[in-house]
Amino acid sequence: MCSHNCTWGFVMLGRTIWISAVAALVLPLFSAPSFADEPFRLFGCSVEDSESDFISLYGVEQEDGTWTRLQFLIAKNGIISALVPGQPLAGSGPFYFSNSGGPEGYYAQVRFNWGGRNYALHMLEIPPGPGEEYNMRQRSAFVRITEPNGAVYDLPCGAEIDEYIGYMQRAMNCDMTNRYGAAGCDFDVWPERAVDDKLPEGFAP
């Protein structure tokens, strides 16, 4: 398995700095400016604390509480190197959500396919240890990408992770491929993982 420094097989969409790239490529995909049409970042992190490599997931919340126009993107050295759009109509497009709890912590996954590649965003919230305060819990996350030829590699997040998992659950389809079915998509009362239900390799022990 390669690290995130492996050659990326994505089509380069443009060269600019990160903020300009997001503004140029993401915002025009939304309709005329209004509060309801503002993109909201559901997930974001730098790749291994890099100052130029970022992973983000955006969506637009409508006034009725539904979400549309989800987009996942990866930026490397200020270049948007992967852009996965959701459907521009009502609905959640290609994104699927599931979650569960267990002794290792609360785990959530967002899964989607695009351009022949399989993506999985893995998120783990680790509870505080004995004697530690609640706010000392830690977050860990990474994106696993599977190429059409079967090659697999991970993009690990750095220490600063920005995530709104409850919104993700509302914005996405239920991932019925999880072993708990519809119960595995309930953000409020998530299922407890069975003993043999192991977390994906890639999380720090």
ABEGO torsion letter per residue (X at the ends): XBBAABBBABBBAEBBBAAAAAAAAAAAABBBBBAAABBBBABBBBBGGBAABBBBBBBBBBAAGBBBGBBBBBBBGGBBABBBBBBABBEAEABBBBBBBBAAEBBBBBBBBBGGBBBBBBBBBBBBBBGBBAAABBBBBBBBBBBAAGBBBBBBBBABBBBBAAAAAAABBBBAABAAEAAAABAABBBBBBAABBBBBGBBX
